[in-house]
Amino acid sequence: MRSQFLPYCLPLIGEEEISEVVDSLRSGWVTTGPKVKRFEENFAAYTGAPHAIAVNSCTAALHLALAASGVGPGHEVIVPTLTFCATANVVVHLGARPVLVDVNEHGLMEAPLVERAISKRTKAIIPVHFAGQSCDLHALQSLAAQHGLPLIEDAAHAVGTTYQGQQIGTHGQATAFSFYATKNMTTGEGGMITTSDDRMAATMRRLALHGMSRDAWKRYTETGSWYYEVLEPGYKDNMTDLQASLGLHQLRKLELFIARRREIAAFYNQRLGGCPGLDLPTELPTGRHVYHLYPIRLRNRNRAEFIEQLRERNIGASVHFIPLHRHPYYREAFGYRPEQFPMAEHLYRGFVSLPLYPRMTDEDASDVVDAVQSIVEGESGPGRRLGVNSGLEVKESAL
Ligand SMILES: Cc1ncc(COP(=O)(O)O)c(C=O)c1O
């Protein structure tokens, strides 16, 4: 058994990120400045989206995208129940009603279930690319287009995910990404919105900074001016250069991070594939899964006990997600009941997210497999180790 506890998640931050933050501190640009602009340009180039707007969280990104789509009191927004509360909380913040829908066996939103939830009051649809795998966007796009509704993608888990060969970030009206500490790349806290729509981009940019007609970056440079106008009561959602300092390097390393995540996922698939009573995540043929999460599903086993047994073996784990309809607020304010969401209930009851992140060594990944196997099979042998010939293990010096 391993002697040190393996946390469920840890970010991988190198010396480049640290030096870049120090450079920002020395430069005097501690809020939104040239590095945010460069990070936005690089992110737009990576996703292929014409516009990328850096903000202080994915929650802010979703909120801005919905606000720019005109969501307000009396409207409904369709949201999967199997998601983090931020996806639906922002709908409530705008005075609208989150209409929860069930998911498919992969934890993803599906067009037929969405179609049944559309009403005259529906104003937007938020697909969540759960765990780092894309929803079937073509089906959702055509349904949304048929009803004249915007698709606001929650891609908190899905930076680098592809759908039909194309990066997530260019399919819907707007796409919201998260750079929270546990995500596939991090800026500590942070987020990004991409869109192809010039007007929506301008509105979101304005709303992200008090609704002012010029942002601080433009106001305080030599070419800028002191004059601005408040066109609407906006928010304070801007990203800082300190965050962008991290983002610039994390983005540069992202493909390496994803390769390592996929390598560990392939190892888990191979080694846990035959374990009795376990369902493993599947990669759909529609695109690249970036394995932000690796949720296994226990078939007939007590989940709390299993997590405790992992902990006894010094392995951390988590659960994604407690479906929204189970939370007191959503239950009581909107009257949702578990029977309305049979698949989310089925998944939730057995879900356990295993540790999977680029900072993990081959040894760590093998320890996770050994721990799971010893619990489900009483097996304790060393098994086959990961990455012997791959050379893919992410070493900070190589990044
Ligand atoms: C599906 C989903 N949406 C939105 C968010 C919110 O992201 P952030 O913490 O960057 O606001 C999260 C965060 O975990 C998430 O998992």
The ligand as an SDF file (V2000), in Angstrom:
LIG
                    3D

 16 16  0  0  0  0  0  0  0  0999 V2000
  -19.9570   21.7380  -15.2330 C   0  0  0  0  0  0  0  0  0  0  0  0
  -19.4300   22.9580  -14.5420 C   0  0  0  0  0  0  0  0  0  0  0  0
  -19.9030   24.1650  -14.9120 N   0  0  0  0  0  0  0  0  0  0  0  0
  -19.4540   25.2970  -14.3460 C   0  0  0  0  0  0  0  0  0  0  0  0
  -18.5000   25.2660  -13.3520 C   0  0  0  0  0  0  0  0  0  0  0  0
  -18.0630   26.5500  -12.7190 C   0  0  0  0  0  0  0  0  0  0  0  0
  -16.7210   26.8250  -12.9800 O   0  0  0  0  0  0  0  0  0  0  0  0
  -15.9690   27.9900  -12.1950 P   0  0  0  0  0  0  0  0  0  0  0  0
  -15.5340   27.4450  -10.8830 O   0  0  0  0  0  0  0  0  0  0  0  0
  -14.7860   28.3450  -13.0910 O   0  0  0  0  0  0  0  0  0  0  0  0
  -16.9060   29.1280  -12.0640 O   0  0  0  0  0  0  0  0  0  0  0  0
  -17.9730   24.0330  -12.9320 C   0  0  0  0  0  0  0  0  0  0  0  0
  -16.9550   23.9930  -11.8810 C   0  0  0  0  0  0  0  0  0  0  0  0
  -16.6000   22.9920  -11.3330 O   0  0  0  0  0  0  0  0  0  0  0  0
  -18.4550   22.8560  -13.5400 C   0  0  0  0  0  0  0  0  0  0  0  0
  -17.9980   21.6450  -13.1770 O   0  0  0  0  0  0  0  0  0  0  0  0
  1  2  1  0
  2  3  1  0
  2 15  2  0
  3  4  2  0
  4  5  1  0
  5  6  1  0
  5 12  2  0
  6  7  1  0
  7  8  1  0
  8  9  2  0
  8 10  1  0
  8 11  1  0
 12 13  1  0
 12 15  1  0
 13 14  2  0
 15 16  1  0
M  END
$$$$
